[in-house]
Amino acid sequence: MSTANTDNPALAASFILVATTFIAGTMLMAKTLGTDLLGPALHPLQVSHGRFVFAFLAISSVAAVMRPRLTPPSWRLHIGRTSFGWAGVSLMFASVAFIPLADATAITFLNPVFGMMLAIPLLGEKVGRWRWGAAAVALIGAMVLLRPTPASFQPAALLALAAAMIMGLELIFIKKLANREPPLQVLLINNAIGMLIASVAVLPVWQMPSPAQWAALVALGLLMACAQACFINGMARADASFVAPFSYATLIFAALYDFLGFGVAPDAVTILGATIILTGAAVLAWREGRQRRRAAPVTPSDDSPSAA
């Protein structure tokens, strides 16, 4: 069976790498808006509101031009996925205002680990020793990044940890939505519902942004829309287990942007913790790929006896 999702691994990797530059850019914008660099710091709920509003405007504009064929949506799954996604993004944006981008990014990479754990009770999945081992390694890395000593503990890192846990819940809904609806429809509905939730949540903390903050909010939404588009295109051209490790480049770009924008260089603890987390995540992605290949049905080749 010839499908687009295995046709071009090199292009898939390129799409994912470009997506990581955009994702790291959204975190830089969030940190800029959460500090007083462009004016009085905006509340994280207002930052996430801008992310959903301007991403929705961008994606709906694309949908208006492309006019994709829509199918009946599963509203229960969309609402669940977007609710957890909005909460996770808001907590992540809150964390980057207080801790280095590299730390926040590395901790949020725990979301597939939490997703794996939650899939046991929620999806009835079985988890073997390899998966538990990879999860344990990643969690050890998170403990390193939390710096659990009285002198160096970063309370704001708990916000990033909570974001990873909530995004793990979002993954459960994403798994249930997979292959049910067209990708553009999923993005459109996700950002529309997210915009509605964020618009209500932001009301108590809304403040008028400065012109520079408006520009940063627009950039945040557009960067997220571009990241989502690149990620979907990457996933469509290669197996998830192949492209997953390339998403870890987000950490590199986050550290680079933090250094260029705020002069924050990753220290030895950040490098150690991030390396441990990425090792666990990489092992988990590798194991998922092996399990998926084993479970895939065997397609007879043209020269096999059963193909006749």
Salt bridges, closest charged atoms under 4 A:
ASP103 OD2 - ARG147 NH1 2.67
GLU125 OE2 - LYS175 NZ 3.60
GLU170 OE2 - ARG81 NE 3.09
GLU181 OE1 - HIS78 NE2 2.64
ASP258 OD1 - LYS31 NZ 2.97
ASP267 OD1 - ARG147 NH2 2.87
GLU288 OE2 - ARG131 NE 3.21
